[in-house]
Amino acid sequence: MPEKGRVVIVEPWTPLEIDPEGIGGPEELVQRLAEWGPQELTHVLAEEKALMFRGFDVTPETLADVLDLLLPSRCGPGPRPRDGVTGGICRVAEERPETTVWPYHKMSATHAWPTRLAMYCDTAPLTGGASMLVDGEAWLGALDPVLRERLAPGVRYIRHLHDGSDFGSGSGVGESWQSAFGTDRREQVELLLDGTGDAWVWMADGRIQVSRTCPATLTHPVTGAEVWFNQIHRWHPAGCGPRDALSRMLPEDQLPWNVTFADGSPIPDHVVSEICRRGFATAVDIPWNQGDLMLLDNVSLAHGRRSFTGTRRICVAMSN
């Protein structure tokens, strides 16, 4: 117990930073990771939530050797990689560098998600561009208990995919179902959706509405901690994701993306604003240098990006 009257300063959370101690270079990093072994790596990552490897001068040519130890069963970077994939490594396209990408858990709006993410800096930006990390346990703990109870059944994500025509009206905003599913045959779309557990319905104007119910929180598989794990703030019209401009153009039932409570009732705007405010108040900025590599626990941490100038190239890999 602290002494009476004594001020206890709690240091903000930051990733565990690991620097060279011996020969340096990616060779030392590979050697140290091999000495750790998979069990020790799992233990350390669960405890620290993110590991930042700096000063090892990892190159694109040596990246796969390191990732073989960090993510031995790495999978593809999602359904639609943007800039080439080799060996499960994707170079992320950096769109709209003048904007902030607010933190989120990768693929938390789907029925399956990676537990680990690795991020590698191929090219550091001229200014800005730090990754923003938010502790999901702290985010959940900062929210009103009444809201947490209301979200216990999960949240419902809703997509409206247009039929590829009539781009002059709301029905043509967003992605077409032909593009999303890679086919122009409705029966193939239905077969794909039947295998996912998603609910779907064809609309009179040719659109398809697809919805799924996912958890709002998760229990961490190693630590047992309950963590915030959803994308309410990115899918809701009142959130701080890329949907806000569309919400001013279209009625709610035509938005390409939306999110509700699990029972379909709307999530009030002020609730979403409070979710954003409380979560992002605890964000930790992690700057990048060329050759840096970060391994993060995708269940424990939400990640985003600050605005930047210059060229920022980050490669991403993930593992279940």
N, C-alpha and C positions, 0 to 999 in steps of 0.2 A: 504494500500500500504506500502511495506517496505521502510524504510528510505533510501535516496540516499547514495550509497557507502556501505551500510550494506550488509553483506553476509548472505543469508538465507540458512540454511542447511535443506534439506528435508530428513527425516528419511526414510530408506527403508521399504517397506511394510513387515509386519509379521502378522501371525494369531493372533487373540485375544486369549490370554491365560487366562484360568479360573481356579482358584485354590480353594481349600476348605476354607470355612470361619467359619463353625460351627462344627457339629458333625463329619464331614468327611466321608470318605468311599462312596461307591456307593449309599448308602441311601440318603446322602445329595445331590448328583448329581441328583438322581431321583426327589427329592423334589423340587429342584431349577428349573429343567426343567418343572415340572408340574406347578409351579407358573408362569413361563414365558408364557406357552401356545403356541399353534402352530403359531398364528399370530405374536407374539413377536419374536419367534425363526426365522421365515421367514424374518422378518425385520432385525434382527441383523445379520443373515448369509449373506443376500444380501449386507449389509453395510460393514461387516468385511471380507467376502469371505471365511474365514476359522476360525473355533473355535477349540482350543486345550485344552482339559480337562486333567490337570495333577494333580497327588497327590490324586486322588479319589480311587486308588487301585481297579479299576474295574477288576473283574475276569471273566473267561469264563462262570462261572455259573450265574453271575449277568449281563453279557453283554446284553442279550436279553431284560431285564427290562429297561435298558437305551435306547436301540435302539427302543423300542416301542414308546418312546417319541420323539426321533430324526428322526426316519424313520418309522412312523406309517403304511405306505403302502409300506414297502420295498418289493422289488422283487428279483428274483434270480440274481446271479452275472454274468449273461451273458450266451451265448449258451453252453459253455463248461467249467464248473467249474473244477478245477484241483485237489482239495484235500478235498472233502467232503463238503456238504452243509446242514445246519440245521437251519430252521427258517429264510431262506434268508441270512444266514451268511456263507461266504466261507473263508476257510483258503488258502491263496495264496501260491503256490509252489514257492520257491525262487531259480530259476535256475541261473546258471553262476554267482555266487556271486562276482567273480572278475571283472565283467563288470558293467558299468553304464547303467541304463535304463533311457533314456532321456525323459523328461516330455511330456505327451500327454493328451488329453481329452478323458476320457473313452467312448468307443463306438462311437466316433465322425466320424468314417468311415462307419456308418450304418444309416439307415433311422429313427431310434429311439434311444434315449440315456437317461441315468439317469440324473436328475438335481442335485442330492445330492449323495455324497459318505461318508461313515463312515469307518475309518480305526482304528483298535484296535491292540495294541502291546501285543501279548501273550508272546513272548520271544524276548528280546532285543539282538542285535548282540554284539559280543565282541568289535569290532571296526567298525566304519563307519556305512553304512546302513541308513543314513538320507534320509527322503523323500525330493525331490526337487519340489518346487512349482513355477510356472511361471504365472504371471498375464496376462490373455489373452487380456485385454484391452491395457496394456502396450506393449505387444508383437506386436499387430496389429499397434499400434502407432509408433513403431520403424521401420516399413517397408516402403519401397518406395511407395508413392501414386500411381505411375504408375502400380506397381505390384498389389496393392490392387484393382485398377480398373479392371485389367486383370482377377483377381480371382472372381470378382463380380458374374459371372454366376455359380460359384462353381468349384468343381474338380471331376474328374472321377477316381474312384478306380477300378482296374482290377485284377481279380484272374484267374489263370490257375490251374485247378484241374486235376491231371492225373487219369488214369483209373486203378491204382493199380498194374500195371505190368511194366516191362522194367525199373527196377530201375538203370540199368547201364547207361542209357542215360538221357538227360535232361527231357524227358517226364515223368520220374519217380521221379523227385525232388519235394519236398513239400508234400502237403496233397492230398490224393485221393478224388474224389467226393463221393465214397462210404462211406468213413470215415466222410467227412464233412456233408453229408445229412442223414447218418444212413440208407442207403438202397443201394441195387445193381440193382435197377430197374430205368431205365431212365425216364419212364413215371411219376414215383413218384417225381423224381427230378424236372421235368418240372412243375408239379402241385405246388410244393413248391415255385419255383421261380416265377411262374405266380402270386402268391399271395403277393410277396414282391415288385413288381415294378422294379426288376432288369432286365437288358438285358442279354441274354445268347445265346450261340451258341455252338453246338457240333463240335469238330475238327476232322479231318480225322484220327488222331492217337489215338482217344478215349478220349482225354481230353475234358473238357468243359471250355469255357471262360465265366466268369460271371462279369458283370460290373454294377456299379451304380454311379449316379451323386448325390453328397451331397454338402451342403454349405461349403464354406471356412471360412465364418464368421457367427456369430449369433447375434441377438439382445437379450440382457438379458431380460427375461420375467418380472423381477421386476424393475431393475434400468433403463432399456432402453439403456444401453451402448452397443456399437458394440464391439464384442470380436473376437479374432482369435480362430477358432474352427475347426480343421482338423488334419489329420495325414500325411500330405505331407512328412514330414521329416522321417517318419517311413516306408512309402511305396515306396519312390523313391530310385532308385539304388544309387544315390549320397548322400542320407541322412545318418543320424546317428542312424537308427534303425537296426534291425537284418537282413536286406536284403543285406548289402553291400558285404558280402562274395559271395553270390550267383550271384551277378551282374558281378563278375569276371569270373564266370564259364559258364554262359549261355547267349545266345542272348536275346535282350530285349523282343522279342515276346514269349519267353518261361519262363520268370521269373514267379515264383508262385504269386508274388505280384508286382503291379506297380501302378503308379498314373500319370495322365495327366491333362492338362487343360480340362474344361468341353467339349470343342469341339473336344477332342481327340488329339490335338497337344501336343508335348512333353514339359515338363517343363525343362528348361536348368539347367545343373548341378550347375552352379555358382549361380543361383537363390536359389536353395535349400540350398547351403552352406551358403548363406547370411541369409536365414530364420533361420537356426540353430544358427548361430553366434549371431544374434541380439536377438533372443528369450532367449537362454540359458545364455546370459550375465547377465540377470536380475534374474536368479534362486535364490531362497531362500531355504537354507537347514534347515530342521526341524528334529533334533535328536529325538530318541525314548528311553523311559524308559518303563520297564514292567508295564502294567496297564494303560498306556496312551491311550487316545481316541481322535481322530480328526474327526470333521465334516467339509467337504469342499464342496463348490459350484462347481460342475463339469463344469458348463458353464463358470464361471469366471476364474477358475484355471486349468492349466495343471499340472499333477503330475508325478513324476518319482522316481528313487531310485539311491543313490550312492552305489558304491561297498562296500563290507563288509567282515569281517571275523567272524567265529563262526556261531551260529545258529540265524537266524532271522525269526520269525513267526509273520506275520501280517494277521489279519482277516479283510475281507472287506464285507460291505453290501451297498446296494444302493436303491434309491427310485426315482420314476418318479415324 
